[in-house]
């Protein structure tokens, strides 16, 4: 869902700087799935294209990712959910039968917010930065942020902000490296970049991701949904009354 940070993981980044860099960032977690077509002109994002693939292997991996995600989210019984970096709403669309009535979403791309609002009218979608979420502390039982951190120059700052608005649970996903890049190479994608997606500026494996997260939140578990990692975390601070 590339975005730059203030250079240091302290304080709040400048809003104009965020906009300039995030415009190239959140091109990830969503598109129109089969049976849920809006008749819209396809969005010009690499994320939209990913979900339109006809490659049966890739489609199978995407389906397994959402199955694994559902297995984490459903038992949480959240009464309020934020999808931070919603893309075109694919995650909400796929999990909508397990989500509560109150679902909010943000994305830095105005076109993605508009698309999500048309596709999923029950969602309160708005344009915003993951660095400066327009919500109060502990606003949501569950905060999702899927395939976002790899795009950010300051993932730690984003994690702190996501943690701020999460009352109970936080679920994050990132590509599982180096396997994500190897998969791209095998499909002949981004060969000059050795398989690295041009918008990915961070790379994590099963060891490095918990190290990053545990500096800010309590890590419950990290699961593999090949070629992604899904981390279930909880806020370290006590929730506000």
C-alpha positions as CSV (number, residue, x, y, z in Angstrom):
1,X,0.0,0.0,0.0
2,X,6.7,4.3,-1.5
3,X,6.4,6.4,1.4
4,X,9.0,8.3,3.2
5,X,9.3,9.2,6.8
6,X,10.7,12.2,8.7
7,X,14.1,10.5,8.7
8,X,13.9,9.8,12.4
9,X,11.3,7.7,14.2
10,X,10.4,10.5,16.5
11,X,7.5,12.9,16.4
12,X,5.0,13.3,13.7
13,X,6.1,13.7,10.0
14,X,5.3,16.8,8.1
15,X,1.9,16.3,6.3
16,X,2.9,17.6,2.9
17,X,6.0,15.4,2.9
18,X,3.8,12.4,3.7
19,X,1.5,13.2,0.9
20,X,4.3,13.6,-1.6
21,X,5.8,10.3,-0.7
22,X,2.8,8.2,0.2
23,X,1.2,8.8,-3.2
24,X,3.5,6.1,-4.5
25,X,3.1,3.8,-1.5
26,X,-0.1,2.1,-0.8
27,X,-0.7,0.2,-4.0
28,X,-1.5,-3.1,-2.4
29,X,-4.2,-4.9,-0.5
30,X,-7.3,-4.8,-2.7
31,X,-9.2,-5.0,-5.9
32,X,-12.5,-6.2,-7.2
33,X,-12.8,-9.9,-6.8
34,X,-14.8,-12.2,-9.0
35,X,-18.6,-11.8,-8.4
36,X,-18.1,-8.3,-6.9
37,X,-17.5,-6.2,-10.0
38,X,-18.5,-2.5,-10.0
39,X,-18.2,-1.9,-13.7
40,X,-15.6,0.7,-12.9
41,X,-12.5,1.5,-15.0
42,X,-9.7,-0.5,-13.3
43,X,-7.5,1.5,-11.0
44,X,-4.0,2.1,-12.2
45,X,-2.2,0.5,-9.3
46,X,0.1,-2.5,-9.1
47,X,-2.1,-3.7,-6.2
48,X,-5.2,-3.8,-8.4
49,X,-3.3,-5.7,-11.0
50,X,-2.1,-8.3,-8.5
51,X,-5.6,-9.3,-7.6
52,X,-6.6,-9.6,-11.3
53,X,-4.0,-12.2,-12.1
54,X,-5.0,-15.3,-14.0
55,X,-2.0,-17.2,-12.7
56,X,-3.5,-20.1,-10.7
57,X,-0.5,-20.4,-8.4
58,X,-0.6,-16.8,-7.5
59,X,-4.4,-16.9,-7.0
60,X,-4.0,-19.9,-4.8
61,X,-1.5,-18.1,-2.6
62,X,-3.7,-15.1,-2.3
63,X,-6.7,-17.2,-1.3
64,X,-4.6,-19.0,1.3
65,X,-3.4,-15.7,2.7
66,X,-7.0,-14.6,3.3
67,X,-7.9,-17.9,4.8
68,X,-5.0,-17.6,7.2
69,X,-6.0,-14.0,7.9
70,X,-9.6,-15.0,8.6
71,X,-8.4,-17.6,11.0
72,X,-6.7,-14.9,13.0
73,X,-9.4,-12.2,12.8
74,X,-12.6,-14.2,13.4
75,X,-11.9,-15.4,16.9
76,X,-11.1,-11.8,18.0
77,X,-14.8,-10.8,17.8
78,X,-13.9,-7.2,17.3
79,X,-16.8,-4.7,17.6
80,X,-14.9,-2.0,15.7
81,X,-12.2,-2.4,13.0
82,X,-9.9,-0.1,11.1
83,X,-8.2,-1.2,7.9
84,X,-5.2,1.2,7.7
85,X,-4.1,1.1,4.1
86,X,-7.3,-0.3,2.6
87,X,-6.3,-0.2,-1.0
88,X,-9.5,-1.0,-3.0
89,X,-11.2,-2.7,-0.2
90,X,-10.3,-6.3,-0.9
91,X,-9.6,-7.3,2.7
92,X,-12.9,-5.9,3.9
93,X,-14.8,-7.5,1.1
94,X,-13.3,-10.9,1.8
95,X,-13.8,-10.7,5.5
96,X,-17.1,-8.8,5.6
97,X,-19.1,-11.7,7.1
98,X,-16.7,-11.8,10.1
99,X,-16.5,-8.0,10.6
100,X,-18.7,-5.9,12.8
101,X,-21.1,-3.1,11.7
102,X,-18.5,-0.5,12.5
103,X,-15.7,-0.7,9.9
104,X,-13.5,2.2,9.1
105,X,-10.7,2.5,6.4
106,X,-8.0,4.9,5.4
107,X,-5.7,5.0,2.4
108,X,-3.3,7.7,1.2
109,X,-4.7,7.4,-2.4
110,X,-7.8,9.4,-3.0
111,X,-8.8,7.1,-5.9
112,X,-8.6,4.0,-3.6
113,X,-10.8,5.7,-1.0
114,X,-13.4,6.6,-3.6
115,X,-13.3,3.1,-5.0
116,X,-13.7,1.5,-1.6
117,X,-16.6,3.8,-0.7
118,X,-18.5,2.9,-3.9
119,X,-17.7,-0.8,-3.5
120,X,-18.5,-1.1,0.2
121,X,-20.9,1.7,1.2
122,X,-21.1,0.5,4.8
123,X,-17.4,1.3,5.3
124,X,-16.4,4.8,6.6
125,X,-13.5,5.4,4.3
126,X,-11.3,8.5,4.2
127,X,-8.0,9.7,2.9
128,X,-5.4,9.8,5.6
129,X,-1.8,9.0,6.4
130,X,-0.8,6.0,8.4
131,X,1.6,8.3,10.2
132,X,-1.2,10.7,11.3
133,X,-4.4,8.7,11.8
134,X,-7.5,10.9,12.3
135,X,-8.8,8.9,15.3
136,X,-8.7,9.1,19.0
137,X,-6.5,6.8,21.2
138,X,-7.9,3.2,21.5
139,X,-10.5,3.9,18.9
140,X,-10.7,0.4,17.5
141,X,-10.8,-3.1,18.9
142,X,-8.9,-4.3,15.9
143,X,-6.5,-2.5,13.6
144,X,-5.5,-4.2,10.3
145,X,-2.6,-2.9,8.2
146,X,-1.7,-5.4,5.5
147,X,1.2,-5.0,3.1
148,X,1.9,-1.5,4.2
149,X,5.1,-1.5,6.3
150,X,7.3,-2.6,3.4
151,X,6.5,0.7,1.6
152,X,7.4,3.0,4.5
153,X,10.7,4.8,5.1
154,X,9.7,4.9,8.8
155,X,7.8,1.7,9.7
156,X,8.5,2.2,13.4
157,X,6.7,5.5,13.4
158,X,3.7,3.9,11.6
159,X,3.6,1.0,14.1
160,X,3.4,3.5,17.0
161,X,0.6,5.3,15.4
162,X,-1.3,2.1,14.6
163,X,-0.7,1.0,18.1
164,X,-2.1,4.3,19.4
165,X,-5.5,3.7,17.9
166,X,-5.7,-0.1,18.6
167,X,-7.5,-0.9,21.8
168,X,-7.1,-4.7,21.8
169,X,-5.5,-6.2,18.7
170,X,-3.3,-5.3,15.8
171,X,-2.8,-7.5,12.7
172,X,0.0,-6.7,10.2
173,X,1.3,-8.4,7.2
174,X,4.4,-8.0,5.1
175,X,6.1,-10.0,2.3
176,X,8.2,-13.0,3.5
177,X,11.7,-12.3,2.2
178,X,13.7,-13.5,0.4
179,X,10.9,-15.8,-0.9
180,X,8.6,-13.0,-2.1
181,X,11.4,-11.6,-4.3
182,X,12.4,-15.1,-5.5
183,X,8.8,-15.7,-6.6
184,X,8.8,-12.5,-8.6
185,X,12.1,-13.6,-10.3
186,X,10.6,-17.0,-11.2
187,X,7.7,-15.2,-12.8
188,X,10.1,-12.9,-14.7
189,X,9.0,-9.8,-12.8
190,X,11.4,-7.0,-11.7
191,X,14.4,-8.9,-13.0
192,X,16.7,-5.8,-13.0
193,X,15.8,-5.3,-9.3
194,X,16.5,-9.0,-8.6
195,X,12.8,-9.6,-8.0
196,X,12.3,-6.7,-5.6
197,X,9.1,-4.7,-6.1
198,X,10.1,-1.1,-6.9
199,X,7.8,0.2,-4.2
200,X,9.3,-2.0,-1.4
201,X,11.9,-0.3,0.7
202,X,11.9,-2.7,3.6
203,X,12.4,-6.4,3.8
204,X,11.7,-8.8,6.7
205,X,11.9,-12.5,7.4
206,X,10.5,-14.5,10.3
207,X,13.4,-13.4,12.6
208,X,13.6,-9.7,11.8
209,X,9.9,-8.9,11.8
210,X,9.3,-9.8,15.5
211,X,12.4,-7.8,16.4
212,X,10.9,-4.7,14.8
213,X,7.4,-5.2,16.2
214,X,8.5,-6.2,19.8
215,X,10.1,-2.8,20.2
216,X,6.6,-1.2,20.2
217,X,4.0,-3.9,20.8
218,X,3.5,-7.3,22.3
219,X,3.8,-9.9,19.6
220,X,1.3,-12.7,20.1
221,X,2.4,-14.8,17.1
222,X,3.8,-14.5,13.6
223,X,2.3,-16.9,11.0
224,X,3.5,-17.8,7.5
225,X,1.0,-17.4,4.7
226,X,3.5,-18.0,2.0
227,X,4.9,-15.7,0.6
228,X,3.7,-13.4,3.3
229,X,4.1,-13.1,7.1
230,X,1.1,-12.2,9.3
231,X,1.7,-10.9,12.8
232,X,-0.9,-10.7,15.5
233,X,0.1,-8.1,18.1
234,X,-1.4,-6.4,21.1
235,X,-0.8,-2.9,22.6
236,X,1.7,-2.9,25.3
237,X,0.1,0.0,27.2
238,X,-3.1,-0.4,29.2
239,X,-6.2,0.7,27.2
240,X,-7.8,4.0,28.1
241,X,-10.9,3.9,30.2
